[in-house]
Amino acid sequence: IYRRQREMKEELSGLDDLASIRAFDVE
């Protein structure tokens, strides 16, 4: 369970990075 949680956390952080990069491009 811990390992899966960690993978999900990494995926979420990756999505956050993409979102911030996209927002930066929009600005």
C-alpha positions in Angstrom: 0.0 0.0 0.0 2.8 2.4 0.9 4.5 1.8 -2.4 1.3 2.4 -4.4 0.7 5.6 -2.4 4.2 6.8 -3.3 3.6 6.2 -7.0 0.3 8.1 -6.9 2.0 10.9 -5.1 4.7 11.1 -7.8 2.0 11.1 -10.5 0.1 13.9 -8.7 3.3 16.0 -8.4 4.0 15.4 -12.1 0.5 16.6 -13.0 1.0 19.6 -10.8 4.3 20.4 -12.6 2.5 20.1 -16.0 -0.3 22.3 -14.7 2.1 25.0 -13.4 4.0 24.9 -16.7 0.8 25.3 -18.7 -0.3 28.2 -16.5 3.1 29.8 -17.0 2.7 29.5 -20.8 -0.7 31.0 -20.6 0.6 34.0 -18.7 
